[in-house]
Amino acid sequence: MSLQDKKVAQIKAEDLMKDAQENGHVKWLKRKAKQVQEEESNNMKAFFKLKKAYLAEFAPELLEKKKAKKSKSMFDRIAAMEEE
């Protein structure tokens, strides 16, 4: 199963490693993992940082957020208020 078949939240470390091996990105992944590990002491945060970096580099379409119909913000509604 490729990364494209999964939601971002479902992607595990094993998925990243498998994808890196299949697509020749092992060197990049090792370098980035070392960098993230040095920056972040919390393992969970480090994983999420590494996953985001990997997806941004090699599967940016997975990180694109679908635009939901935007409702008016509180500030838009206040600006539209009629003054008495």
Protein Blocks (a to p, Z undefined) as FASTA:
>chain_A
ZZklpcfklpcfklmmmmmmmnopmmmmmmmmmmmmmmpmblklmmmmmmmmmmmmmmmm
lmpccdddddddfklmmmmpccZZ
